[in-house]
Every structure is written in C-alpha cells, then in structure tokens.
Amino acid sequence: MYKAFFNLTRNPFDLTPDPRCFVSTRRHNEALAALYYGVRWHKGFVVVTGEVGTGKTLLLRCLLKLLKESKDIAYAYLFNSRLSPTEFLQYILSDFGLPASGRNKSELLLDLGQFLVSRGSKRLTTVLIVDEAHHLSDEILEEVRLLSNLETTDDKLLQIVLVGQPELDEKLDSLGLRQLKQRIALRAQLAPLDEEETRAYIERRLQIAGADPKHESIFSAGAIAALYRESGGLPRLINTVAENALIAAYARQMRTVTPDIIDDVAREFRLGMVSAGDSDKTPNNRDMDVQRAANILLDLFAALRKPRAGDADLDVAVALGTSEDEPYI
C-alpha cells in the first residue's frame, strides 16, 4: 500500500522473522557467534536468553540458515515446549526423520541413541534446538540433561541449544537443575537496543527494503527518538510502531514520519498504559474500597466523639483498644 509512495520494494518492518532482514548489532552478533561456535565445535550446551521482542526467534532463524548450508549437520527444531516427556522425545525423533509413532519412551531413547552414535562415528554433527525453552518443565529439562550424557570419550554426540526468556535463567539457577547448569558451555543474553542502535536498525531495515541511503531518511531524527522512547529499544515493538507509522504517514500523504505520528501510533497501541506490575503505584478498585471504608469509619468515630455523645466516645475508645491520649487510626 505505502511501498510505492515511499519508493520501497518490500515491507521494511515485517514482523515475520526473516533472516534476510537481520540487522546485526554487537549483542546479536555475539549471540549468533556463540550459537554457531557451540554447535560447530561440539560444546554441548548453549543457552541464549532475552526479554520478549529482543529478536531471539530471528536469531534462531539465522542459525538454522547457517546450519542448512552445512551438509554434515542435522537438527531438530522444537518450538512447542509444552509437551510431556514422551511427546518431547517423539517430536525430536520425528524431526530427525526417525519413526516415532507408537513407540514407548524406552524404545524412543534406544532409537535416538543409535542414531546419534551412528552419526557420531561418521564425524557428523547433530543438534537439538529448543525455542521458548522457558516453558520447559523441570521434568523435561531433566530429560534434556540426560540426553547430554550421550557422548564419547572426547566428543558430545548431541549439541543442545536452549533459547528463551529470562525465566529460563531462573529455572537453570534453581537447586534442582544445578547438574544441568554445570553442563552449559556457552551463554549469551540479548538486551534491548540503545538509541543509536535503534537509529541504525531503522535505517538498515529501510535500506534492505529498497530505500536510497543518499536521500533524506523517511523517519525524522525526532521520530526515531520518539520511536526509541515508546518501544524501549525492543525490535519487535520498533517494527510494530514503525510499520503503523508508515501507514499513517501514507494516509496523510506525508513523505517523512514525524514525532507526532509516532506518538499517535503509540497511543493507539496503548504503549503508555500502566501494566499490572505497576499496580502498587496506581490504586486498584480494592484499595479504593478499603480507603472509602476507612473514611466512613473516621467520620463515624468523629461523630461519636462529639460532646453531646456523653461518654460514648470513651466506650468506643475502650472497644477499639485505644486511650484518650491516642488517635483511633
């Protein structure tokens, strides 16, 4: 819709994790290098964590693209981690092209072990990649640890890559999973982009989509600053806001995205709304009800303490466990 208007050949901020749109930053380069190095050099366990929207899945797609180019690597890619241990093993074997239907856990483990030994004897690399690994139960994480026991005297037969949100770090730090944690060879963490990285990210995505770098940027400096402020440097939110900002600018027939357009889009997406975690800063309905009840009680006590009430105020004070010299509330 807006591509011809802005002289673009494709959507620059598509939310689909396409490796062709990968924009390298220092943190993403380090994480991708750790993943590829860990797999290629048979390090065993590699863990990458990052907040929602930091680009973990796109990073994995880039890794998979690299692995597909290597004829000596076979991988199983698990993106649904809410499985039982048997379903977990069935999925892995099926992704490796092995028969899995109707087999029990013992048979699945035996078949997987033979498959890994056979590939290992030929100096081939076998990889298990788990996305959304923070959803893995402790039971399945223990199965993963046991799979890592499949090794020769000098090599790991199965390379394991776990990618997930920071909750994965918390799980791996738990006492019950200390054996698994000790097997991790490489760890990397993705963080939101800073303001300069956000600017470079936007410009690079526009160039990938066909924008001429010699021409004035479609996003003004003020718009980029506003976009960084509203997105917090999270690539997924940058894409969402930038995409809708281009649509809004096209609708207004504006060749440049301005800060007010970014602000309008942010309001539409309610990016400035208080989250549930900030409830301690904003009174909820229950707090307001409690406060209202307290005010009613204060009014009642004040009425009871009027002189015409005689000794009623003393009776109330005794009932509340207070003295004449102490405030009731």
N, C-alpha and C positions, 0 to 999 in steps of 0.2 A: 504493500500500500504506500509506504513512505520511501521505499528504496529508490525509486526513480527521482523523487523530489530531492533527495539528498545525494544523488549520484552514487548509490551503493549497489553492489552486486549481490549481496546477501544480507540476512539479518545479523547485525553485529553483536547482539546481546541475547542470542537464543539460549534458553535455559537447558537445552539438551547438552549433556556433557560430551562435546565433540572434540577429540584430540587436535583437530585442525585449528581450533580456536584457543588452544592452550597458550596462555601468556605466562612466561617464566618470570618468577620473582626469586629472590635469594632463598626464601623459605621453601618454595615449591621445588626449586632445583635441588636443594639439599635433600628433601624428602624423596624425590624421584630417584636421585642418585643412591640413597640408602636402600630403596626398594630393589633397584636393578642390581646393585652390587651384592646385596644379601642373597638374591636369587642366583646370580651368576657364579658367585664364589661359594655357594652351598654353606651359608652361615647358619641355616636352620630357621630360627625365629626372627622375624622383623615385625615391628609394631609401629603404626603411624596413627596419631590421634589429632583431632582438631574439632573446633566448635562447628555447629550446624552452619552450612553455607560457606565454609572456607575452601572448598574445592577438592575434597577427598575423593569423590567418585570420579571426577575428571582426571585426577592424578592416576587413579587406578586404570582408567581407560587408556591413558598414555602408556602405562606399564604394559598393559595387555597388547597394545600395538607393537611395542618393542619385542615382547615375547613371541608374538605371531611371526615376526620376521626371522626368528631363530628356529631352525628345523630340528634342533636337538632338545627342545623344551615342550613339555606337555603340561597343561594346567587345568585345574578345576576351579571355577569361579562361583562362589556361593554368595548370593546377595539376599537370601531369605534365611536369616539366622534363627528364626523362631521354630525350631524343629526338635523332635525327640532324638535321642542318640542314634536309634536305628535309622530314622529318616535322614539324619545327618550323613551317616555312612552310605546309605542308598544313593543320596544325591551326589556324593563325591564320586562313587564308582560309576554312576551313570554318566557324569560329566567327563570321566576319563574314557568313556566308551566301553565300559565293562558291564556285563549283565548284573542287575541288582534286584529286580523284581522277584518276590517270593523267597528271598534268602534271609536267614536269621542273622543275628549280629555276629556270631562266631564265623559263619561262612563268609560274611562280608569282610571281616577283618583278615581272614585267611586269603581271600582273593586279592585284597588290596596289598597285603604283604608280599605275595608272589609277584604281583605287578610291579611293585617298587623295586624288589630285588632284581627282577629281570632287567628293568631299565637301568638300575644302578650298575649292573655288570657290564653294560654297554656304554657306560660313562654318559648316560643321558640324564637330563635334569627334569624333575617332576615337582610341580608347585601346587599348593593349595592356597587359594586367595579367598579371604572372607571379608566381605564388606558389611557394614553395620554390625561389627563384631561386639559392640557394647550390649547388644541384645542377647548374646550367647549366655545360656545358663551356666552356672558353675559346673554342672554335670557334663555339659558338652565341652567346656573348657578343659575339664579333666581328660575327656576323650582326646582332645587335641594334643594335650601333653603326652598321652600315651602313644599317639601316632608319631610323635617326635622321637620316640625310643627306637624307631626303625632306622638303624644306622649300621654302617660297617665300622671297622676299627679306625678308619681315617676319613669317613665321609658321612654326611646326612643324606638319607635316601629320599626324604620328603622335605622340601622347603615350604615354610608356612608363613603367610603374610596375613596379619590381622590389622584391619583398618576400622576405626570407629570414633565415636565422640569421647570427650574426656572421662565419661563414666567408665570406659574401658580401662583407663589408667587406675581408677579407683578400685575396680574389680581385681586387677592384677596386683595391686598393692595389699590386698587382703591376705590375712594369715593363711587361709585355706588354700590359696593359689601360689604360695611362695615358691613351690617347686617349679611351677610354670614360669614365674617371673625370672627365676635364676637362669632359665634357658634362653632368654631373649638376648640376641646378639647385637641387634641394632634397633634404635628407637629414634623417631622423628616426630616433631609436633608442628602442625600448621596453625598459624595465627592470622588474624585479620590484617589487611593491607594498611600501611600508613598512608598519609595524604599524598605523598609523592608517588608511591606505588599505585595508588588509586588513579592518579592522573595518567601515569604511564599505561596502566591497564586499559583505561577507556580509550586512549589514543591508539594503542596497539590493536584493540578489538575493532576499532573503526577502520584501521588500515587493512586488517585481514578481510574486512567486508568491502574493500574497494575504495575507501576514502583517500583522497590525494593528500599526502603529508605536507605538500608545499602550500596548500590552500589553508585558509583560516579554519580553525577547528569548529566542528559542529557544536561542541559544548564550550561555552564561555568559561573563563577561569573561575568566575563566581559560581557558575552552575556546577563545576567539578567540586569546588569547595563545599557547596551545599549538598551535593550527592555523597561526598565523603561523610559529612556530618550526619546525614539521615541514614546512611547504610552502615555506619560504623566500620567501614572497610571490608565488609563481608562480600565476596564476589557474587554470591547468589543474589543478594539484595541490590548490589550495584547493577546487575543485569536487569532485574525486575524494574527498578526505578528508571534506569536509562532507556529501556525499551518503551515504557509508557510515556516517558518524556519526549521521545522522538515522535510518537503518535500524536501527542498533544501539540507539539510544535508544527507538525504537518497540518493538523486540523486548523491551526491559527495562521497557516501559511508563513511561518517564521523560519528563516534559514539557520538561525542559531538558537540553541536551547539556553534559556536564561534561568537565573536562580529562582524566580517566581514560579516557573513551570515545575522545577524540581520540588519546590515547597507544596505546590498543588497536588502533585502525584503522591508525595509523602503523606499528605492529609487523607487522600483517597484510600491509601493502603494502611492508614491508621498506625504509621510507624512511630508516632509520638505518644501513643496511648500507654498508660501505666500498666505494667504487667502484673500478674498475680504475685510475683515475688516482691513487689513494692507495696503490698497491702499494709505493711507496717507504717508507711508514710501517708497513706490515704485511708481514713476511717472507712470500714465496711459497714454494712447495714447493722450487723450485730453490735459493733462498737457504738453506733449511733443510738440503738435501742437502749444499751446499757447507760449511756450518758443521759438519755432522756429520763430513764427511771431514776437515776441519781438526782437529777434536777427536781423531779417530783418529790422525792424524799426530803431534799433540802427545804423545799417550800413547806412541806408538812411539818418538819421539825421547827422551822421558823414560826409557823402559826401556833404550835404547841407551846413555845417559849414566851408568847405574849403575856403581859401581866394579868390579863383577865382570865388566864387559864389557871390561876392559882398555883397549886403545887404540881400541876400536870407535867410541867417541864422537868421537875425532879424525878417523877415516876418514869418518864421517858429516858432520862439520863441513866437511871439505875438499870432499866431494862436493856439499854444498849451497852452497859458496862463502862460508862464514862463518868467523869466527875464534873462538878460545877465549873471547875477551872480549866477543863479541857474541851476543845472543839469536838463536836459529834462526828464530823467527817474529816 
